[in-house]
Amino acid sequence: MGAWSSSLYGNDTTCDVRDMYKSFLEEGINNQNAYEKTLEVCKEYIDCPDEAPLFWYALAETQWKTGRLTNEVKTKALEWIDKEGGIAPWEEQKKGGSWRKTLEKLRAKLSTEQPKEKRFRKRIIPNQNPWAIHDIYAYRVHVKSRSNERPDIYGKYILMQKISEEKSDQSSDIVMRVQIYDRVFDNIPSVDDALETVQSYRLLPIRTNPGYQIKTYEKKVQGIPDLLSKKRPFPYAPIKMSAKMEQYHKDPSYPNDELTYICTDKGLSNKQHERLDVDEDYRTWMSSWMWHDFNYQIAEQFATWQGVEYDAVGDGTFEYPTRMQQAEINAKHGVIS
């Protein structure tokens, strides 16, 4: 979870829950169905002790604000407020008092009469995507890496390319899938720079890091169960080389000022891999990226994969740990490759 303030919506989780629930209402469905769909999509939050209170806070506040607060959601939120749910990271930063004030404000709001039910217009155009397929954009990294031990690319430029349009995992929208090239520019790259990059530079792994990949592969080899889905084996998967971008230019976090259109070129678009023996919930979660998460995480993504080699093992499929590293891990645990 990314957090930037101790306000109710000063973190990724509450923003996601609020926006998701409202998007379902905008589809024209009733409150009960919107609630049930939010529960389904946000299962990973509800099952996580650190995220669960944030889920219920955001849902309760949003339901109250739209005149749809149910007794069940209100009760859940108040129970977590009584336990000061979500306070741990703020206590570590000695900001527990600020979080308690946020919770008391929420308690007071939920204890008052909610507004009249707000009407939502059904969205007619689900596709708000401003990019055409194969468009290449330069993105200026405008949030610094959180790792002080690795080179930072703050203020520099990277290249992103849209490779397809797909159904959103979290709403009725049509979203774009992008891939990012593992090359950094000091200035806005030219068309020639972009074409050279598409033809000659590797893709950047998405939403993972080398250490996590090693750990998940080792857990799979050992037969350790996934704590989220309770399924075996642990859901190790090939590294992701593209991601669905779940928010668009009408969202406040869309970095319009940081994006520059360069050109359109089909190039060697990655065919997104999916391994069928991986849990479906895991694959869905790993394939989506919110713009506000992207803005905060992309510099770290470049830093963690700098100088790390991965294997190309098929059309659009890439492996890390490499096959050699996998053989070493297998041998360590007595598994025949």
FIVO-955036 format. One record per residue (C-alpha): residue number from 1; x, y, z; residue in three letters. Coordinates in Angstrom, 3 decimals, m for minus. Layout:
BEGIN
  resi         X         Y         Z  resn
   NUM         X         Y         Z   ala
...
***
This chain:
BEGIN
  resi         X         Y         Z  resn
     1     0.000     0.000     0.000   met
     2     1.291     3.445    m0.905   gly
     3     0.425     6.266     1.510   ala
     4     1.157     9.989     1.334   trp
     5    m0.914    11.395     4.219   ser
     6    m2.932    10.282     7.236   ser
     7    m6.194    11.560     5.774   ser
     8    m8.829     8.976     4.909   leu
     9    m7.950     9.046     1.213   tyr
    10    m4.248     9.585     1.682   gly
    11    m3.425     6.021     0.595   asn
    12    m3.858     3.768    m2.436   asp
    13    m6.272     1.312    m0.836   thr
    14    m9.040     3.699     0.197   thr
    15    m8.797     5.533    m3.135   cys
    16    m9.134     2.248    m5.022   asp
    17   m12.171     1.135    m3.001   val
    18   m13.935     4.496    m3.311   arg
    19   m13.368     4.728    m7.072   asp
    20   m14.288     1.102    m7.689   met
    21   m17.586     1.236    m5.788   tyr
    22   m18.594     4.477    m7.527   lys
    23   m17.664     3.033   m10.929   ser
    24   m20.111     0.184   m10.332   phe
    25   m22.881     2.644    m9.458   leu
    26   m22.057     4.484   m12.676   glu
    27   m22.753     1.275   m14.570   glu
    28   m26.390     1.696   m13.567   gly
    29   m26.605    m1.243   m11.142   ile
    30   m28.297    m1.055    m7.725   asn
    31   m26.488    m0.582    m4.435   asn
    32   m26.606    m4.242    m3.388   gln
    33   m25.014    m5.405    m6.623   asn
    34   m22.419    m2.626    m6.496   ala
    35   m21.591    m3.702    m2.948   tyr
    36   m21.286    m7.371    m3.890   glu
    37   m19.082    m6.609    m6.897   lys
    38   m16.853    m4.407    m4.740   thr
    39   m16.501    m7.239    m2.220   leu
    40   m15.563    m9.627    m5.020   glu
    41   m12.983    m7.392    m6.681   val
    42   m11.459    m6.243    m3.374   cys
    43   m11.106    m9.685    m1.818   lys
    44    m7.338    m9.271    m1.481   glu
    45    m7.891    m6.142     0.637   tyr
    46   m10.523    m7.763     2.842   ile
    47    m8.328   m10.820     3.451   asp
    48    m5.319    m8.711     4.452   cys
    49    m5.297    m7.590     8.126   pro
    50    m3.535    m4.325     7.240   asp
    51    m5.847    m3.470     4.329   glu
    52    m9.213    m4.692     5.670   ala
    53    m9.945    m1.696     7.925   pro
    54    m9.098     0.695     5.086   leu
    55   m11.512    m1.155     2.808   phe
    56   m14.413    m0.798     5.242   trp
    57   m13.601     2.842     6.051   tyr
    58   m13.604     3.834     2.380   ala
    59   m16.719     1.856     1.510   leu
    60   m18.653     3.202     4.501   ala
    61   m17.666     6.822     3.831   glu
    62   m18.491     6.538     0.129   thr
    63   m21.817     4.828     0.779   gln
    64   m22.686     7.529     3.338   trp
    65   m21.725    10.314     0.953   lys
    66   m23.860     8.838    m1.842   thr
    67   m26.815     8.159     0.477   gly
    68   m26.441     4.389     0.394   arg
    69   m24.824     3.417     3.691   leu
    70   m26.033     0.000     4.837   thr
    71   m26.111    m1.190     8.441   asn
    72   m23.691    m4.003     7.629   glu
    73   m21.031    m1.709     6.186   val
    74   m21.514     0.872     8.937   lys
    75   m21.103    m1.794    11.634   thr
    76   m17.928    m3.147    10.040   lys
    77   m16.392     0.309     9.782   ala
    78   m17.254     1.252    13.382   leu
    79   m15.836    m2.034    14.677   glu
    80   m12.519    m1.257    12.971   trp
    81   m12.580     2.325    14.256   ile
    82   m12.999     0.987    17.802   asp
    83    m9.856    m1.143    17.233   lys
    84    m7.992     1.785    15.619   glu
    85    m7.512    m0.344    12.514   gly
    86    m4.805     0.856    10.151   gly
    87    m2.863     2.762    12.799   ile
    88     0.293     0.603    12.804   ala
    89     2.265     2.380    10.030   pro
    90     1.370     5.769    11.489   trp
    91     2.481     4.741    14.973   glu
    92     5.842     3.775    13.482   glu
    93     6.120     7.288    12.049   gln
    94     4.907     8.819    15.319   lys
    95     1.784    10.118    13.575   lys
    96    m0.740     7.946    15.362   gly
    97    m2.545    11.014    16.681   gly
    98    m3.286    12.239    13.157   ser
    99    m4.741     8.872    12.171   trp
   100    m6.905     8.781    15.303   arg
   101    m8.323    12.203    14.345   lys
   102    m9.135    10.843    10.898   thr
   103   m10.971     7.894    12.427   leu
   104   m12.920    10.087    14.853   glu
   105   m14.014    12.349    11.996   lys
   106   m15.209     9.286    10.137   leu
   107   m17.044     7.974    13.225   arg
   108   m18.803    11.313    13.608   ala
   109   m19.829    11.356     9.950   lys
   110   m21.178     7.810    10.028   leu
   111   m23.161     8.624    13.171   ser
   112   m25.087    11.442    11.487   thr
   113   m27.986    11.157     9.064   glu
   114   m26.663    10.440     5.590   gln
   115   m27.530    12.682     2.641   pro
   116   m30.331    11.929     0.225   lys
   117   m29.439     9.165    m2.226   glu
   118   m27.341    10.608    m5.033   lys
   119   m28.304     9.684    m8.567   arg
   120   m25.634     8.417   m10.935   phe
   121   m25.838     8.710   m14.679   arg
   122   m25.026     5.501   m16.456   lys
   123   m21.798     5.835   m18.390   arg
   124   m22.402     5.559   m22.109   ile
   125   m18.803     5.581   m23.348   ile
   126   m16.668     3.126   m21.354   pro
   127   m13.509     3.706   m23.404   asn
   128   m11.793     6.891   m22.246   gln
   129    m8.402     5.824   m23.533   asn
   130    m6.499     8.639   m25.317   pro
   131    m3.812     6.403   m26.898   trp
   132    m4.012     4.515   m30.182   ala
   133    m2.609     0.986   m30.388   ile
   134     1.177     1.039   m31.020   his
   135     1.486     4.675   m29.872   asp
   136     4.827     5.372   m28.197   ile
   137     4.938     8.006   m25.450   tyr
   138     7.827     9.482   m23.504   ala
   139     7.127     9.647   m19.785   tyr
   140     9.050    11.997   m17.493   arg
   141     9.738    10.334   m14.158   val
   142     8.487    12.923   m11.661   his
   143     8.526    10.927    m8.416   val
   144    11.835     9.913    m6.858   lys
   145    12.799     6.318    m6.137   ser
   146    12.414     5.341    m2.482   arg
   147    15.689     3.418    m2.613   ser
   148    18.667     5.611    m1.710   asn
   149    21.156     2.879    m2.563   glu
   150    20.355     2.696    m6.276   arg
   151    20.686     5.242    m9.090   pro
   152    17.597     7.433    m9.348   asp
   153    16.034     8.365   m12.694   ile
   154    14.036    11.302   m11.343   tyr
   155    13.591    13.934   m14.047   gly
   156    14.639    11.593   m16.840   lys
   157    12.517    10.052   m19.609   tyr
   158    11.418     6.521   m20.436   ile
   159     9.410     5.119   m23.351   leu
   160     6.026     3.412   m23.042   met
   161     4.022     1.765   m25.817   gln
   162     0.393     0.733   m25.963   lys
   163     0.089    m2.796   m27.383   ile
   164    m3.607    m3.666   m26.971   ser
   165    m7.024    m2.748   m25.563   glu
   166    m8.725    m5.072   m23.086   glu
   167   m11.597    m5.258   m20.618   lys
   168   m10.743    m3.755   m17.272   ser
   169   m10.362    m6.119   m14.328   asp
   170   m12.102    m3.620   m12.064   gln
   171   m14.886    m1.916   m14.043   ser
   172   m16.736    m1.967   m17.365   ser
   173   m14.125     0.248   m19.019   asp
   174   m11.906    m0.702   m21.913   ile
   175    m8.320    m0.206   m20.770   val
   176    m4.964    m0.211   m22.484   met
   177    m2.100    m2.612   m22.029   arg
   178     1.344    m1.017   m22.133   val
   179     4.916    m2.201   m22.208   gln
   180     7.927    m0.196   m21.064   ile
   181    11.406    m0.267   m22.550   tyr
   182    14.480    m0.644   m20.367   asp
   183    16.193     2.538   m21.538   arg
   184    16.508     5.962   m19.890   val
   185    16.941     9.347   m21.626   phe
   186    18.171    12.645   m20.197   asp
   187    15.922    14.582   m22.610   asn
   188    12.733    13.862   m24.523   ile
   189    13.703    11.136   m27.007   pro
   190    13.379    11.733   m30.749   ser
   191    11.435     9.583   m33.202   val
   192    14.718     7.924   m34.214   asp
   193    15.479     7.232   m30.552   asp
   194    12.059     5.635   m30.111   ala
   195    12.343     3.434   m33.211   leu
   196    15.837     2.301   m32.199   glu
   197    14.586     1.490   m28.711   thr
   198    11.625    m0.555   m29.964   val
   199    13.902    m2.593   m32.227   gln
   200    16.973    m3.027   m30.032   ser
   201    16.240    m2.654   m26.306   tyr
   202    14.693    m5.139   m23.926   arg
   203    11.402    m4.701   m22.102   leu
   204    11.253    m3.782   m18.432   leu
   205     9.620    m6.378   m16.144   pro
   206     6.387    m5.028   m14.674   ile
   207     5.076    m4.954   m11.097   arg
   208     7.634    m7.305    m9.586   thr
   209    11.264    m7.385    m8.534   asn
   210    14.053    m9.988    m8.723   pro
   211    13.974   m10.778    m5.011   gly
   212    10.231   m11.456    m5.041   tyr
   213    10.553   m13.710    m8.080   gln
   214    13.297   m15.764    m6.396   ile
   215    11.238   m16.141    m3.209   lys
   216     8.054   m17.181    m5.007   thr
   217     9.873   m19.721    m7.146   tyr
   218    11.554   m21.190    m4.074   glu
   219     8.197   m21.410    m2.263   lys
   220     6.706   m23.175    m5.255   lys
   221     9.551   m25.726    m5.276   val
   222     9.062   m26.336    m1.540   gln
   223     5.272   m26.722    m1.934   gly
   224     4.484   m23.849     0.435   ile
   225     0.805   m22.829     0.080   pro
   226    m0.277   m19.391    m1.038   asp
   227    m1.685   m17.639     2.041   leu
   228    m4.140   m15.633    m0.071   leu
   229    m5.837   m18.346    m2.106   ser
   230    m4.859   m21.387     0.022   lys
   231    m3.942   m23.228    m3.159   lys
   232    m0.863   m25.289    m3.994   arg
   233     1.609   m24.777    m5.456   pro
   234     2.612   m21.251    m4.558   phe
   235     1.646   m19.102    m7.582   pro
   236     5.016   m18.459    m9.158   tyr
   237     4.637   m17.118   m12.710   ala
   238     6.881   m15.832   m15.493   pro
   239     7.752   m12.173   m15.070   ile
   240     5.171    m9.756   m16.413   lys
   241     6.353    m7.644   m19.333   met
   242     3.225    m5.529   m19.819   ser
   243     0.342    m4.244   m17.702   ala
   244    m3.226    m3.037   m17.966   lys
   245    m3.432     0.647   m17.032   met
   246    m6.641     0.879   m15.034   glu
   247    m7.091     4.669   m14.925   gln
   248    m7.228     7.225   m17.681   tyr
   249    m6.773    10.857   m18.567   his
   250    m9.928    11.892   m16.730   lys
   251    m8.510    10.522   m13.497   asp
   252    m6.566    13.063   m11.389   pro
   253    m3.561    10.751   m11.208   ser
   254    m3.189    10.463   m15.002   tyr
   255     0.200    12.183   m15.631   pro
   256    m0.885    14.291   m18.586   asn
   257     1.865    16.892   m18.086   asp
   258     4.546    14.183   m17.943   glu
   259     3.596    12.374   m21.185   leu
   260     4.779    13.359   m24.679   thr
   261     3.619    11.575   m27.814   tyr
   262     6.624    10.486   m29.916   ile
   263     5.378     8.270   m32.760   cys
   264     3.390     5.160   m33.654   thr
   265     5.191     1.971   m34.636   asp
   266     4.147    m1.656   m34.427   lys
   267     7.663    m2.819   m33.683   gly
   268     8.040    m6.048   m31.740   leu
   269     5.003    m5.772   m29.494   ser
   270     5.139    m8.271   m26.676   asn
   271     2.446   m10.935   m26.748   lys
   272     1.399   m10.936   m23.140   gln
   273     2.064   m14.286   m21.571   his
   274    m0.263   m16.029   m19.130   glu
   275     0.609   m19.327   m17.513   arg
   276    m2.513   m21.441   m17.173   leu
   277    m1.374   m23.278   m14.036   asp
   278    m1.337   m20.029   m12.062   val
   279    m4.297   m19.049    m9.887   asp
   280    m6.666   m16.780   m11.853   glu
   281    m6.978   m14.198    m9.063   asp
   282    m3.198   m13.894    m8.890   tyr
   283    m2.856   m13.416   m12.658   arg
   284    m5.545   m10.729   m12.686   thr
   285    m4.043    m8.833    m9.763   trp
   286    m0.544    m8.906   m11.212   met
   287    m1.617    m7.722   m14.656   ser
   288    m3.193    m4.402   m13.581   ser
   289    m1.534    m1.122   m12.642   trp
   290    m3.184     2.054   m11.412   met
   291    m1.704     5.335   m12.645   trp
   292    m1.146     6.656    m9.129   his
   293     0.751     3.447    m8.270   asp
   294     2.697     3.642   m11.517   phe
   295     3.812     7.217   m10.828   asn
   296     5.204     6.252    m7.434   tyr
   297     6.683     2.886    m8.393   gln
   298     8.206     3.211   m11.858   ile
   299    11.554     4.643   m10.708   ala
   300    11.903     1.789    m8.229   glu
   301    11.042    m0.686   m10.982   gln
   302    13.951     0.527   m13.093   phe
   303    16.273     0.542   m10.092   ala
   304    15.538    m3.033    m9.029   thr
   305    16.005    m4.530   m12.503   trp
   306    19.134    m2.582   m13.424   gln
   307    21.791    m5.070   m14.540   gly
   308    19.585    m8.103   m13.817   val
   309    19.360   m10.574   m16.703   glu
   310    16.285   m12.660   m17.458   tyr
   311    15.628   m15.460   m19.964   asp
   312    13.435   m15.229   m23.033   ala
   313    11.967   m18.734   m23.184   val
   314     9.235   m18.360   m25.795   gly
   315     7.104   m15.949   m27.773   asp
   316     6.251   m13.271   m25.234   gly
   317     7.344   m15.383   m22.239   thr
   318    10.247   m14.395   m20.022   phe
   319    11.607   m16.162   m16.957   glu
   320    13.243   m14.939   m13.776   tyr
   321    14.845   m16.691   m11.978   pro
   322    16.718   m17.710   m15.113   thr
   323    16.640   m21.366   m16.100   arg
   324    20.132   m21.780   m14.632   met
   325    19.029   m20.215   m11.323   gln
   326    15.925   m22.392   m11.274   gln
   327    18.085   m25.505   m11.683   ala
   328    20.226   m24.365    m8.732   glu
   329    17.167   m23.812    m6.540   ile
   330    15.740   m27.174    m7.564   asn
   331    19.008   m28.910    m6.649   ala
   332    19.109   m27.095    m3.305   lys
   333    15.723   m28.590    m2.376   his
   334    16.326   m31.989    m3.954   gly
   335    13.990   m31.469    m6.889   val
   336    14.985   m32.975   m10.247   ile
   337    14.780   m30.355   m13.018   ser
***
